[in-house]
C-alpha cells in the first residue's frame, strides 16, 4: 500500500472513532452506532444536509475499511505467523513437557502407604 492509501485508512479510522487496532467486529459495531446517531431519519439535529454529509462520510469510511479487511491475507502457517522455533508447542504438548512426569498432573494415581 502506498502512503495515500494509508492516509485514507487513517481518516476512515478517525471517522468511525476506532483505536489504532480494531477487529472487524469493532468496525461494524462503531459503524452501526454512528449510523443510529447520524442517520437522516433519526438524527436529532435540524441541518438535514449536514446530517446527510456526515452519513456519507461514515458509510464511505466503513466501506473502505471493510474492503481493506477483506483483501488482507492472513498467515495460515506457523512460519508465516512468526511462530517458528523448537520451543513452540501445541497446548497439550506444552503441558505434557512441563508437567507430564508430575504424578499430580499426569493422571497416574500413586498412594503412599
Gaussian input, Z-matrix of N, CA and C with variables (Angstrom, degrees):
# hf/3-21g

backbone

0 1
 N
 C     1     B1
 C     2     B2     1     A1
 N     3     B3     2     A2     1     D1
 C     4     B4     3     A3     2     D2
 C     5     B5     4     A4     3     D3
 N     6     B6     5     A5     4     D4
 C     7     B7     6     A6     5     D5
 C     8     B8     7     A7     6     D6
 N     9     B9     8     A8     7     D7
 C    10    B10     9     A9     8     D8
 C    11    B11    10    A10     9     D9
 N    12    B12    11    A11    10    D10
 C    13    B13    12    A12    11    D11
 C    14    B14    13    A13    12    D12
 N    15    B15    14    A14    13    D13
 C    16    B16    15    A15    14    D14
 C    17    B17    16    A16    15    D15
 N    18    B18    17    A17    16    D16
 C    19    B19    18    A18    17    D17
 C    20    B20    19    A19    18    D18
 N    21    B21    20    A20    19    D19
 C    22    B22    21    A21    20    D20
 C    23    B23    22    A22    21    D21
 N    24    B24    23    A23    22    D22
 C    25    B25    24    A24    23    D23
 C    26    B26    25    A25    24    D24
 N    27    B27    26    A26    25    D25
 C    28    B28    27    A27    26    D26
 C    29    B29    28    A28    27    D27
 N    30    B30    29    A29    28    D28
 C    31    B31    30    A30    29    D29
 C    32    B32    31    A31    30    D30
 N    33    B33    32    A32    31    D31
 C    34    B34    33    A33    32    D32
 C    35    B35    34    A34    33    D33
 N    36    B36    35    A35    34    D34
 C    37    B37    36    A36    35    D35
 C    38    B38    37    A37    36    D36
 N    39    B39    38    A38    37    D37
 C    40    B40    39    A39    38    D38
 C    41    B41    40    A40    39    D39
 N    42    B42    41    A41    40    D40
 C    43    B43    42    A42    41    D41
 C    44    B44    43    A43    42    D42
 N    45    B45    44    A44    43    D43
 C    46    B46    45    A45    44    D44
 C    47    B47    46    A46    45    D45
 N    48    B48    47    A47    46    D46
 C    49    B49    48    A48    47    D47
 C    50    B50    49    A49    48    D48
 N    51    B51    50    A50    49    D49
 C    52    B52    51    A51    50    D50
 C    53    B53    52    A52    51    D51
 N    54    B54    53    A53    52    D52
 C    55    B55    54    A54    53    D53
 C    56    B56    55    A55    54    D54
 N    57    B57    56    A56    55    D55
 C    58    B58    57    A57    56    D56
 C    59    B59    58    A58    57    D57
 N    60    B60    59    A59    58    D58
 C    61    B61    60    A60    59    D59
 C    62    B62    61    A61    60    D60
 N    63    B63    62    A62    61    D61
 C    64    B64    63    A63    62    D62
 C    65    B65    64    A64    63    D63
 N    66    B66    65    A65    64    D64
 C    67    B67    66    A66    65    D65
 C    68    B68    67    A67    66    D66
 N    69    B69    68    A68    67    D67
 C    70    B70    69    A69    68    D68
 C    71    B71    70    A70    69    D69
 N    72    B72    71    A71    70    D70
 C    73    B73    72    A72    71    D71
 C    74    B74    73    A73    72    D72
 N    75    B75    74    A74    73    D73
 C    76    B76    75    A75    74    D74
 C    77    B77    76    A76    75    D75
 N    78    B78    77    A77    76    D76
 C    79    B79    78    A78    77    D77
 C    80    B80    79    A79    78    D78
 N    81    B81    80    A80    79    D79
 C    82    B82    81    A81    80    D80
 C    83    B83    82    A82    81    D81
 N    84    B84    83    A83    82    D82
 C    85    B85    84    A84    83    D83
 C    86    B86    85    A85    84    D84
 N    87    B87    86    A86    85    D85
 C    88    B88    87    A87    86    D86
 C    89    B89    88    A88    87    D87
 N    90    B90    89    A89    88    D88
 C    91    B91    90    A90    89    D89
 C    92    B92    91    A91    90    D90
 N    93    B93    92    A92    91    D91
 C    94    B94    93    A93    92    D92
 C    95    B95    94    A94    93    D93
 N    96    B96    95    A95    94    D94
 C    97    B97    96    A96    95    D95
 C    98    B98    97    A97    96    D96
 N    99    B99    98    A98    97    D97
 C   100   B100    99    A99    98    D98
 C   101   B101   100   A100    99    D99
 N   102   B102   101   A101   100   D100
 C   103   B103   102   A102   101   D101
 C   104   B104   103   A103   102   D102
 N   105   B105   104   A104   103   D103
 C   106   B106   105   A105   104   D104
 C   107   B107   106   A106   105   D105
 N   108   B108   107   A107   106   D106
 C   109   B109   108   A108   107   D107
 C   110   B110   109   A109   108   D108
 N   111   B111   110   A110   109   D109
 C   112   B112   111   A111   110   D110
 C   113   B113   112   A112   111   D111
 N   114   B114   113   A113   112   D112
 C   115   B115   114   A114   113   D113
 C   116   B116   115   A115   114   D114
 N   117   B117   116   A116   115   D115
 C   118   B118   117   A117   116   D116
 C   119   B119   118   A118   117   D117
 N   120   B120   119   A119   118   D118
 C   121   B121   120   A120   119   D119
 C   122   B122   121   A121   120   D120
 N   123   B123   122   A122   121   D121
 C   124   B124   123   A123   122   D122
 C   125   B125   124   A124   123   D123
 N   126   B126   125   A125   124   D124
 C   127   B127   126   A126   125   D125
 C   128   B128   127   A127   126   D126
 N   129   B129   128   A128   127   D127
 C   130   B130   129   A129   128   D128
 C   131   B131   130   A130   129   D129
 N   132   B132   131   A131   130   D130
 C   133   B133   132   A132   131   D131
 C   134   B134   133   A133   132   D132
 N   135   B135   134   A134   133   D133
 C   136   B136   135   A135   134   D134
 C   137   B137   136   A136   135   D135
 N   138   B138   137   A137   136   D136
 C   139   B139   138   A138   137   D137
 C   140   B140   139   A139   138   D138
 N   141   B141   140   A140   139   D139
 C   142   B142   141   A141   140   D140
 C   143   B143   142   A142   141   D141
 N   144   B144   143   A143   142   D142
 C   145   B145   144   A144   143   D143
 C   146   B146   145   A145   144   D144
 N   147   B147   146   A146   145   D145
 C   148   B148   147   A147   146   D146
 C   149   B149   148   A148   147   D147
 N   150   B150   149   A149   148   D148
 C   151   B151   150   A150   149   D149
 C   152   B152   151   A151   150   D150
 N   153   B153   152   A152   151   D151
 C   154   B154   153   A153   152   D152
 C   155   B155   154   A154   153   D153
 N   156   B156   155   A155   154   D154
 C   157   B157   156   A156   155   D155
 C   158   B158   157   A157   156   D156
 N   159   B159   158   A158   157   D157
 C   160   B160   159   A159   158   D158
 C   161   B161   160   A160   159   D159
 N   162   B162   161   A161   160   D160
 C   163   B163   162   A162   161   D161
 C   164   B164   163   A163   162   D162
 N   165   B165   164   A164   163   D163
 C   166   B166   165   A165   164   D164
 C   167   B167   166   A166   165   D165
 N   168   B168   167   A167   166   D166
 C   169   B169   168   A168   167   D167
 C   170   B170   169   A169   168   D168
 N   171   B171   170   A170   169   D169
 C   172   B172   171   A171   170   D170
 C   173   B173   172   A172   171   D171
 N   174   B174   173   A173   172   D172
 C   175   B175   174   A174   173   D173
 C   176   B176   175   A175   174   D174
 N   177   B177   176   A176   175   D175
 C   178   B178   177   A177   176   D176
 C   179   B179   178   A178   177   D177
 N   180   B180   179   A179   178   D178
 C   181   B181   180   A180   179   D179
 C   182   B182   181   A181   180   D180
 N   183   B183   182   A182   181   D181
 C   184   B184   183   A183   182   D182
 C   185   B185   184   A184   183   D183
 N   186   B186   185   A185   184   D184
 C   187   B187   186   A186   185   D185
 C   188   B188   187   A187   186   D186
 N   189   B189   188   A188   187   D187
 C   190   B190   189   A189   188   D188
 C   191   B191   190   A190   189   D189
 N   192   B192   191   A191   190   D190
 C   193   B193   192   A192   191   D191
 C   194   B194   193   A193   192   D192
 N   195   B195   194   A194   193   D193
 C   196   B196   195   A195   194   D194
 C   197   B197   196   A196   195   D195
 N   198   B198   197   A197   196   D196
 C   199   B199   198   A198   197   D197
 C   200   B200   199   A199   198   D198
 N   201   B201   200   A200   199   D199
 C   202   B202   201   A201   200   D200
 C   203   B203   202   A202   201   D201
 N   204   B204   203   A203   202   D202
 C   205   B205   204   A204   203   D203
 C   206   B206   205   A205   204   D204
 N   207   B207   206   A206   205   D205
 C   208   B208   207   A207   206   D206
 C   209   B209   208   A208   207   D207
 N   210   B210   209   A209   208   D208
 C   211   B211   210   A210   209   D209
 C   212   B212   211   A211   210   D210
 N   213   B213   212   A212   211   D211
 C   214   B214   213   A213   212   D212
 C   215   B215   214   A214   213   D213
 N   216   B216   215   A215   214   D214
 C   217   B217   216   A216   215   D215
 C   218   B218   217   A217   216   D216
 N   219   B219   218   A218   217   D217
 C   220   B220   219   A219   218   D218
 C   221   B221   220   A220   219   D219
 N   222   B222   221   A221   220   D220
 C   223   B223   222   A222   221   D221
 C   224   B224   223   A223   222   D222
 N   225   B225   224   A224   223   D223
 C   226   B226   225   A225   224   D224
 C   227   B227   226   A226   225   D225
 N   228   B228   227   A227   226   D226
 C   229   B229   228   A228   227   D227
 C   230   B230   229   A229   228   D228
 N   231   B231   230   A230   229   D229
 C   232   B232   231   A231   230   D230
 C   233   B233   232   A232   231   D231
 N   234   B234   233   A233   232   D232
 C   235   B235   234   A234   233   D233
 C   236   B236   235   A235   234   D234
 N   237   B237   236   A236   235   D235
 C   238   B238   237   A237   236   D236
 C   239   B239   238   A238   237   D237
 N   240   B240   239   A239   238   D238
 C   241   B241   240   A240   239   D239
 C   242   B242   241   A241   240   D240
 N   243   B243   242   A242   241   D241
 C   244   B244   243   A243   242   D242
 C   245   B245   244   A244   243   D243
 N   246   B246   245   A245   244   D244
 C   247   B247   246   A246   245   D245
 C   248   B248   247   A247   246   D246
 N   249   B249   248   A248   247   D247
 C   250   B250   249   A249   248   D248
 C   251   B251   250   A250   249   D249
 N   252   B252   251   A251   250   D250
 C   253   B253   252   A252   251   D251
 C   254   B254   253   A253   252   D252
 N   255   B255   254   A254   253   D253
 C   256   B256   255   A255   254   D254
 C   257   B257   256   A256   255   D255
 N   258   B258   257   A257   256   D256
 C   259   B259   258   A258   257   D257
 C   260   B260   259   A259   258   D258
 N   261   B261   260   A260   259   D259
 C   262   B262   261   A261   260   D260
 C   263   B263   262   A262   261   D261
 N   264   B264   263   A263   262   D262
 C   265   B265   264   A264   263   D263
 C   266   B266   265   A265   264   D264
 N   267   B267   266   A266   265   D265
 C   268   B268   267   A267   266   D266
 C   269   B269   268   A268   267   D267
 N   270   B270   269   A269   268   D268
 C   271   B271   270   A270   269   D269
 C   272   B272   271   A271   270   D270
 N   273   B273   272   A272   271   D271
 C   274   B274   273   A273   272   D272
 C   275   B275   274   A274   273   D273
 N   276   B276   275   A275   274   D274
 C   277   B277   276   A276   275   D275
 C   278   B278   277   A277   276   D276
 N   279   B279   278   A278   277   D277
 C   280   B280   279   A279   278   D278
 C   281   B281   280   A280   279   D279
 N   282   B282   281   A281   280   D280
 C   283   B283   282   A282   281   D281
 C   284   B284   283   A283   282   D282
 N   285   B285   284   A284   283   D283
 C   286   B286   285   A285   284   D284
 C   287   B287   286   A286   285   D285
 N   288   B288   287   A287   286   D286
 C   289   B289   288   A288   287   D287
 C   290   B290   289   A289   288   D288
 N   291   B291   290   A290   289   D289
 C   292   B292   291   A291   290   D290
 C   293   B293   292   A292   291   D291
 N   294   B294   293   A293   292   D292
 C   295   B295   294   A294   293   D293
 C   296   B296   295   A295   294   D294
 N   297   B297   296   A296   295   D295
 C   298   B298   297   A297   296   D296
 C   299   B299   298   A298   297   D297
 N   300   B300   299   A299   298   D298
 C   301   B301   300   A300   299   D299
 C   302   B302   301   A301   300   D300
 N   303   B303   302   A302   301   D301
 C   304   B304   303   A303   302   D302
 C   305   B305   304   A304   303   D303
 N   306   B306   305   A305   304   D304
 C   307   B307   306   A306   305   D305
 C   308   B308   307   A307   306   D306
 N   309   B309   308   A308   307   D307
 C   310   B310   309   A309   308   D308
 C   311   B311   310   A310   309   D309
 N   312   B312   311   A311   310   D310
 C   313   B313   312   A312   311   D311
 C   314   B314   313   A313   312   D312
 N   315   B315   314   A314   313   D313
 C   316   B316   315   A315   314   D314
 C   317   B317   316   A316   315   D315
 N   318   B318   317   A317   316   D316
 C   319   B319   318   A318   317   D317
 C   320   B320   319   A319   318   D318
 N   321   B321   320   A320   319   D319
 C   322   B322   321   A321   320   D320
 C   323   B323   322   A322   321   D321
 N   324   B324   323   A323   322   D322
 C   325   B325   324   A324   323   D323
 C   326   B326   325   A325   324   D324
 N   327   B327   326   A326   325   D325
 C   328   B328   327   A327   326   D326
 C   329   B329   328   A328   327   D327
 N   330   B330   329   A329   328   D328
 C   331   B331   330   A330   329   D329
 C   332   B332   331   A331   330   D330
 N   333   B333   332   A332   331   D331
 C   334   B334   333   A333   332   D332
 C   335   B335   334   A334   333   D333
 N   336   B336   335   A335   334   D334
 C   337   B337   336   A336   335   D335
 C   338   B338   337   A337   336   D336

   B1=1.4544
   B2=1.5217
   B3=1.3094
   B4=1.4517
   B5=1.5332
   B6=1.3247
   B7=1.4673
   B8=1.5241
   B9=1.3172
   B10=1.4634
   B11=1.5198
   B12=1.3328
   B13=1.4651
   B14=1.5199
   B15=1.3344
   B16=1.4633
   B17=1.5264
   B18=1.3186
   B19=1.4704
   B20=1.5206
   B21=1.3174
   B22=1.4647
   B23=1.5247
   B24=1.3271
   B25=1.4660
   B26=1.5221
   B27=1.3155
   B28=1.4702
   B29=1.5319
   B30=1.3117
   B31=1.4764
   B32=1.5288
   B33=1.3223
   B34=1.4677
   B35=1.5256
   B36=1.3172
   B37=1.4639
   B38=1.5221
   B39=1.3101
   B40=1.4611
   B41=1.5278
   B42=1.3288
   B43=1.4657
   B44=1.5184
   B45=1.3368
   B46=1.4632
   B47=1.5321
   B48=1.3255
   B49=1.4796
   B50=1.5206
   B51=1.3286
   B52=1.4643
   B53=1.5188
   B54=1.3449
   B55=1.4636
   B56=1.5281
   B57=1.3119
   B58=1.4624
   B59=1.5263
   B60=1.3078
   B61=1.4621
   B62=1.5158
   B63=1.3275
   B64=1.4623
   B65=1.5236
   B66=1.3060
   B67=1.4580
   B68=1.5308
   B69=1.3138
   B70=1.4650
   B71=1.5276
   B72=1.3077
   B73=1.4666
   B74=1.5300
   B75=1.3246
   B76=1.4660
   B77=1.5268
   B78=1.3287
   B79=1.4626
   B80=1.5290
   B81=1.3330
   B82=1.4673
   B83=1.5230
   B84=1.3323
   B85=1.4542
   B86=1.5352
   B87=1.3349
   B88=1.4653
   B89=1.5204
   B90=1.3270
   B91=1.4655
   B92=1.5266
   B93=1.3113
   B94=1.4773
   B95=1.5245
   B96=1.3306
   B97=1.4653
   B98=1.5243
   B99=1.3334
   B100=1.4650
   B101=1.5301
   B102=1.3216
   B103=1.4733
   B104=1.5247
   B105=1.3147
   B106=1.4589
   B107=1.5267
   B108=1.3256
   B109=1.4630
   B110=1.5199
   B111=1.3309
   B112=1.4633
   B113=1.5192
   B114=1.2954
   B115=1.4588
   B116=1.5304
   B117=1.3185
   B118=1.4781
   B119=1.5264
   B120=1.3169
   B121=1.4630
   B122=1.5262
   B123=1.3306
   B124=1.4634
   B125=1.5154
   B126=1.3235
   B127=1.4650
   B128=1.5205
   B129=1.3241
   B130=1.4619
   B131=1.5324
   B132=1.3230
   B133=1.4595
   B134=1.5237
   B135=1.3305
   B136=1.4669
   B137=1.5242
   B138=1.3280
   B139=1.4620
   B140=1.5092
   B141=1.3127
   B142=1.4689
   B143=1.5275
   B144=1.3252
   B145=1.4641
   B146=1.5241
   B147=1.3266
   B148=1.4666
   B149=1.5239
   B150=1.3155
   B151=1.4672
   B152=1.5186
   B153=1.3118
   B154=1.4697
   B155=1.5246
   B156=1.3309
   B157=1.4665
   B158=1.5365
   B159=1.3228
   B160=1.4608
   B161=1.5289
   B162=1.3161
   B163=1.4685
   B164=1.5290
   B165=1.3218
   B166=1.4617
   B167=1.5341
   B168=1.3280
   B169=1.4739
   B170=1.5238
   B171=1.3222
   B172=1.4706
   B173=1.5277
   B174=1.3092
   B175=1.4650
   B176=1.5241
   B177=1.3248
   B178=1.4633
   B179=1.5304
   B180=1.3276
   B181=1.4672
   B182=1.5284
   B183=1.3116
   B184=1.4625
   B185=1.5310
   B186=1.3068
   B187=1.4702
   B188=1.5263
   B189=1.3355
   B190=1.4612
   B191=1.5256
   B192=1.3246
   B193=1.4579
   B194=1.5283
   B195=1.3204
   B196=1.4633
   B197=1.5261
   B198=1.3234
   B199=1.4657
   B200=1.5269
   B201=1.3326
   B202=1.4664
   B203=1.5335
   B204=1.3281
   B205=1.4708
   B206=1.5207
   B207=1.3259
   B208=1.4594
   B209=1.5207
   B210=1.3228
   B211=1.4623
   B212=1.5246
   B213=1.3346
   B214=1.4599
   B215=1.5138
   B216=1.3142
   B217=1.4635
   B218=1.5250
   B219=1.3123
   B220=1.4541
   B221=1.5168
   B222=1.3357
   B223=1.4650
   B224=1.5252
   B225=1.3251
   B226=1.4572
   B227=1.5238
   B228=1.3289
   B229=1.4544
   B230=1.5179
   B231=1.3290
   B232=1.4635
   B233=1.5197
   B234=1.3204
   B235=1.4558
   B236=1.5249
   B237=1.3352
   B238=1.4615
   B239=1.5210
   B240=1.3108
   B241=1.4596
   B242=1.5231
   B243=1.3327
   B244=1.4565
   B245=1.5200
   B246=1.3110
   B247=1.4537
   B248=1.5213
   B249=1.3034
   B250=1.4562
   B251=1.5264
   B252=1.2918
   B253=1.4492
   B254=1.5117
   B255=1.3318
   B256=1.4584
   B257=1.5306
   B258=1.3199
   B259=1.4624
   B260=1.5288
   B261=1.3099
   B262=1.4587
   B263=1.5269
   B264=1.3123
   B265=1.4528
   B266=1.5161
   B267=1.2992
   B268=1.4475
   B269=1.5344
   B270=1.3389
   B271=1.4702
   B272=1.5298
   B273=1.3183
   B274=1.4681
   B275=1.5221
   B276=1.3434
   B277=1.4625
   B278=1.5240
   B279=1.3250
   B280=1.4634
   B281=1.5197
   B282=1.3395
   B283=1.4603
   B284=1.5308
   B285=1.3274
   B286=1.4584
   B287=1.5219
   B288=1.3321
   B289=1.4597
   B290=1.5231
   B291=1.2998
   B292=1.4545
   B293=1.5297
   B294=1.3245
   B295=1.4563
   B296=1.5253
   B297=1.3123
   B298=1.4564
   B299=1.5074
   B300=1.3128
   B301=1.4518
   B302=1.5260
   B303=1.2898
   B304=1.4603
   B305=1.5249
   B306=1.3393
   B307=1.4635
   B308=1.5313
   B309=1.3092
   B310=1.4637
   B311=1.5323
   B312=1.3179
   B313=1.4596
   B314=1.5119
   B315=1.3184
   B316=1.4618
   B317=1.5175
   B318=1.3174
   B319=1.4501
   B320=1.5236
   B321=1.3359
   B322=1.4564
   B323=1.5174
   B324=1.2919
   B325=1.4613
   B326=1.5186
   B327=1.3047
   B328=1.4493
   B329=1.5193
   B330=1.3394
   B331=1.4596
   B332=1.5226
   B333=1.2727
   B334=1.4609
   B335=1.5152
   B336=1.2863
   B337=1.4709
   B338=1.4901
   A1=109.10
   A2=114.04
   A3=117.90
   A4=110.56
   A5=115.87
   A6=121.09
   A7=112.23
   A8=117.53
   A9=120.76
   A10=112.47
   A11=115.91
   A12=119.43
   A13=110.99
   A14=116.83
   A15=119.85
   A16=111.10
   A17=116.76
   A18=119.75
   A19=110.82
   A20=117.36
   A21=120.84
   A22=110.48
   A23=117.17
   A24=120.62
   A25=110.21
   A26=117.08
   A27=121.04
   A28=110.85
   A29=117.21
   A30=120.38
   A31=110.66
   A32=116.51
   A33=120.48
   A34=110.31
   A35=116.39
   A36=121.02
   A37=110.62
   A38=116.28
   A39=120.49
   A40=111.40
   A41=117.53
   A42=120.86
   A43=110.33
   A44=116.75
   A45=120.72
   A46=112.77
   A47=115.92
   A48=121.90
   A49=111.85
   A50=115.04
   A51=121.54
   A52=110.56
   A53=117.89
   A54=120.48
   A55=110.14
   A56=117.46
   A57=120.65
   A58=112.42
   A59=117.78
   A60=122.18
   A61=107.18
   A62=115.99
   A63=119.77
   A64=109.45
   A65=114.90
   A66=120.34
   A67=108.84
   A68=116.07
   A69=120.95
   A70=109.33
   A71=116.48
   A72=120.85
   A73=110.77
   A74=117.43
   A75=121.03
   A76=111.27
   A77=116.45
   A78=120.12
   A79=109.53
   A80=116.30
   A81=120.43
   A82=111.27
   A83=117.58
   A84=121.22
   A85=110.96
   A86=116.56
   A87=119.32
   A88=111.81
   A89=116.76
   A90=120.53
   A91=110.47
   A92=116.40
   A93=119.99
   A94=111.70
   A95=116.20
   A96=120.02
   A97=110.48
   A98=116.85
   A99=120.62
   A100=111.40
   A101=117.13
   A102=119.83
   A103=110.74
   A104=116.66
   A105=119.94
   A106=111.16
   A107=115.99
   A108=120.15
   A109=112.59
   A110=117.92
   A111=121.41
   A112=114.94
   A113=119.49
   A114=120.43
   A115=109.01
   A116=117.84
   A117=120.78
   A118=114.09
   A119=118.04
   A120=120.16
   A121=113.23
   A122=116.84
   A123=119.24
   A124=114.54
   A125=118.62
   A126=121.24
   A127=111.03
   A128=115.22
   A129=121.23
   A130=112.42
   A131=117.95
   A132=120.34
   A133=110.73
   A134=115.83
   A135=120.27
   A136=113.16
   A137=118.64
   A138=121.67
   A139=112.25
   A140=117.01
   A141=122.48
   A142=111.27
   A143=117.13
   A144=120.34
   A145=110.78
   A146=117.49
   A147=121.44
   A148=110.78
   A149=116.48
   A150=120.74
   A151=109.86
   A152=117.89
   A153=121.84
   A154=110.92
   A155=116.78
   A156=121.26
   A157=110.47
   A158=117.21
   A159=120.74
   A160=110.55
   A161=116.93
   A162=120.65
   A163=110.51
   A164=116.84
   A165=121.00
   A166=109.86
   A167=117.74
   A168=121.48
   A169=111.29
   A170=116.60
   A171=121.04
   A172=110.15
   A173=117.19
   A174=121.16
   A175=111.31
   A176=117.38
   A177=120.77
   A178=110.77
   A179=117.50
   A180=121.37
   A181=110.44
   A182=116.06
   A183=120.95
   A184=110.44
   A185=117.11
   A186=120.40
   A187=111.48
   A188=117.22
   A189=121.16
   A190=110.60
   A191=117.21
   A192=120.01
   A193=111.74
   A194=117.69
   A195=119.51
   A196=110.98
   A197=117.17
   A198=120.68
   A199=109.50
   A200=116.32
   A201=120.91
   A202=110.39
   A203=117.74
   A204=121.49
   A205=111.55
   A206=117.64
   A207=120.92
   A208=112.45
   A209=117.90
   A210=121.23
   A211=112.82
   A212=116.83
   A213=120.38
   A214=109.78
   A215=116.39
   A216=120.93
   A217=108.18
   A218=115.70
   A219=121.82
   A220=110.09
   A221=118.18
   A222=120.19
   A223=110.02
   A224=116.31
   A225=121.22
   A226=112.78
   A227=117.06
   A228=120.75
   A229=108.46
   A230=115.83
   A231=119.81
   A232=112.12
   A233=116.71
   A234=120.21
   A235=110.82
   A236=116.14
   A237=120.34
   A238=111.59
   A239=116.77
   A240=120.91
   A241=111.91
   A242=117.35
   A243=120.32
   A244=113.14
   A245=117.42
   A246=120.84
   A247=111.81
   A248=117.61
   A249=119.55
   A250=109.41
   A251=116.57
   A252=120.78
   A253=110.64
   A254=116.60
   A255=120.14
   A256=113.43
   A257=118.92
   A258=119.62
   A259=112.96
   A260=117.59
   A261=121.14
   A262=107.44
   A263=116.03
   A264=121.46
   A265=110.78
   A266=114.08
   A267=121.42
   A268=105.61
   A269=120.23
   A270=119.63
   A271=113.78
   A272=118.18
   A273=120.04
   A274=111.07
   A275=116.94
   A276=120.32
   A277=110.38
   A278=117.07
   A279=121.54
   A280=109.88
   A281=116.38
   A282=121.79
   A283=110.19
   A284=116.82
   A285=121.72
   A286=111.11
   A287=117.50
   A288=120.92
   A289=110.37
   A290=118.21
   A291=121.30
   A292=114.06
   A293=117.33
   A294=119.84
   A295=114.40
   A296=118.24
   A297=121.25
   A298=114.39
   A299=118.84
   A300=122.11
   A301=112.96
   A302=117.53
   A303=122.48
   A304=109.25
   A305=119.29
   A306=120.09
   A307=113.23
   A308=117.10
   A309=120.07
   A310=111.20
   A311=117.80
   A312=122.21
   A313=114.15
   A314=117.97
   A315=119.56
   A316=113.86
   A317=117.74
   A318=120.29
   A319=112.51
   A320=117.97
   A321=121.30
   A322=108.86
   A323=115.18
   A324=119.58
   A325=108.79
   A326=115.81
   A327=120.43
   A328=107.98
   A329=114.71
   A330=119.45
   A331=108.98
   A332=113.06
   A333=117.95
   A334=108.02
   A335=115.38
   A336=119.52
   A337=111.62
   D1=143.78
   D2=178.52
   D3=-91.15
   D4=176.17
   D5=-175.85
   D6=-63.42
   D7=-36.28
   D8=179.95
   D9=-65.03
   D10=-39.82
   D11=178.18
   D12=-66.63
   D13=-39.45
   D14=177.76
   D15=-65.39
   D16=-37.91
   D17=177.28
   D18=-64.10
   D19=-39.35
   D20=178.05
   D21=-64.30
   D22=-40.21
   D23=177.61
   D24=-65.89
   D25=-40.03
   D26=178.13
   D27=-62.71
   D28=-43.07
   D29=177.75
   D30=-64.13
   D31=-40.64
   D32=178.62
   D33=-63.43
   D34=-39.23
   D35=177.66
   D36=-61.59
   D37=-41.79
   D38=179.64
   D39=-68.64
   D40=-40.21
   D41=179.35
   D42=-61.17
   D43=-41.63
   D44=-178.91
   D45=-86.16
   D46=2.14
   D47=177.16
   D48=56.43
   D49=52.34
   D50=-178.20
   D51=-104.35
   D52=152.93
   D53=173.14
   D54=-71.96
   D55=178.77
   D56=-178.92
   D57=-64.04
   D58=-30.60
   D59=176.10
   D60=-120.05
   D61=128.67
   D62=-178.94
   D63=-144.44
   D64=144.86
   D65=175.73
   D66=-87.25
   D67=167.60
   D68=177.01
   D69=-60.60
   D70=-37.83
   D71=178.88
   D72=-61.44
   D73=-43.01
   D74=178.69
   D75=-65.96
   D76=-38.99
   D77=178.42
   D78=-61.49
   D79=-47.51
   D80=-179.55
   D81=-64.32
   D82=-40.72
   D83=-178.90
   D84=-63.17
   D85=-46.20
   D86=179.12
   D87=-65.97
   D88=-38.37
   D89=178.02
   D90=-60.13
   D91=-48.57
   D92=-178.75
   D93=-64.19
   D94=-40.20
   D95=179.52
   D96=-63.40
   D97=-44.05
   D98=179.87
   D99=-69.04
   D100=-34.09
   D101=176.98
   D102=-62.94
   D103=-40.15
   D104=178.50
   D105=-63.60
   D106=-36.76
   D107=-178.75
   D108=-75.04
   D109=-37.11
   D110=-169.35
   D111=-112.41
   D112=3.46
   D113=-179.72
   D114=-65.00
   D115=136.31
   D116=-177.17
   D117=-57.75
   D118=-29.07
   D119=-179.26
   D120=-78.49
   D121=-22.67
   D122=-175.55
   D123=-119.07
   D124=-6.57
   D125=-176.18
   D126=-67.87
   D127=142.20
   D128=-177.70
   D129=-84.76
   D130=-12.12
   D131=-177.79
   D132=-79.21
   D133=159.21
   D134=-176.13
   D135=-90.09
   D136=-21.34
   D137=-177.49
   D138=-80.01
   D139=91.92
   D140=-176.38
   D141=-60.69
   D142=-38.59
   D143=-178.79
   D144=-67.49
   D145=-41.16
   D146=178.74
   D147=-65.14
   D148=-39.16
   D149=178.87
   D150=-65.31
   D151=-43.56
   D152=179.61
   D153=-62.86
   D154=-40.38
   D155=178.57
   D156=-64.69
   D157=-43.45
   D158=178.77
   D159=-64.27
   D160=-40.73
   D161=178.61
   D162=-64.20
   D163=-37.85
   D164=176.90
   D165=-62.18
   D166=-44.71
   D167=179.28
   D168=-62.25
   D169=-42.98
   D170=-179.62
   D171=-62.86
   D172=-45.80
   D173=-179.04
   D174=-66.09
   D175=-42.76
   D176=178.79
   D177=-63.38
   D178=-40.73
   D179=178.65
   D180=-64.07
   D181=-44.26
   D182=179.61
   D183=-61.68
   D184=-47.10
   D185=-178.97
   D186=-62.72
   D187=-39.46
   D188=178.34
   D189=-63.39
   D190=-47.63
   D191=-178.74
   D192=-66.63
   D193=-37.80
   D194=178.52
   D195=-68.18
   D196=-37.79
   D197=176.03
   D198=-62.06
   D199=-43.57
   D200=179.09
   D201=-62.07
   D202=-45.00
   D203=-179.88
   D204=-65.71
   D205=-38.65
   D206=-179.33
   D207=-69.76
   D208=-26.36
   D209=-179.67
   D210=-91.72
   D211=-9.58
   D212=-179.41
   D213=-68.97
   D214=135.91
   D215=-179.69
   D216=-101.38
   D217=116.94
   D218=-179.13
   D219=-86.61
   D220=138.99
   D221=176.70
   D222=-68.98
   D223=135.18
   D224=-177.26
   D225=-115.79
   D226=6.75
   D227=175.05
   D228=-127.47
   D229=157.14
   D230=-179.72
   D231=-61.60
   D232=-38.88
   D233=-177.47
   D234=-62.91
   D235=-44.03
   D236=179.77
   D237=-67.57
   D238=-33.14
   D239=-178.01
   D240=-80.08
   D241=-3.98
   D242=178.92
   D243=82.41
   D244=22.96
   D245=-179.04
   D246=-107.62
   D247=21.92
   D248=-179.34
   D249=-74.55
   D250=148.81
   D251=177.42
   D252=145.69
   D253=156.17
   D254=-175.64
   D255=-72.47
   D256=-21.06
   D257=-176.61
   D258=-96.85
   D259=17.69
   D260=175.84
   D261=-96.15
   D262=122.16
   D263=-177.07
   D264=-123.07
   D265=156.61
   D266=165.18
   D267=-63.94
   D268=148.52
   D269=-177.35
   D270=-53.55
   D271=-38.30
   D272=178.37
   D273=-67.89
   D274=-40.04
   D275=178.05
   D276=-64.68
   D277=-41.76
   D278=179.51
   D279=-57.93
   D280=-46.60
   D281=-179.06
   D282=-63.78
   D283=-43.90
   D284=-177.98
   D285=-64.22
   D286=-41.95
   D287=-179.79
   D288=-62.87
   D289=-39.60
   D290=-175.27
   D291=-85.38
   D292=-34.99
   D293=-172.72
   D294=-127.19
   D295=5.51
   D296=-174.39
   D297=-62.28
   D298=-30.81
   D299=-178.30
   D300=-89.27
   D301=-11.06
   D302=-179.95
   D303=-74.48
   D304=122.23
   D305=-177.65
   D306=-61.46
   D307=-27.44
   D308=179.55
   D309=-67.42
   D310=-38.19
   D311=-175.11
   D312=-103.23
   D313=-15.25
   D314=-173.70
   D315=-78.67
   D316=-15.17
   D317=-178.97
   D318=95.34
   D319=-11.03
   D320=176.24
   D321=-81.45
   D322=133.07
   D323=179.33
   D324=-97.43
   D325=125.51
   D326=175.70
   D327=-124.18
   D328=141.59
   D329=179.14
   D330=-119.21
   D331=144.10
   D332=172.93
   D333=-94.02
   D334=133.99
   D335=179.13
   D336=-110.88

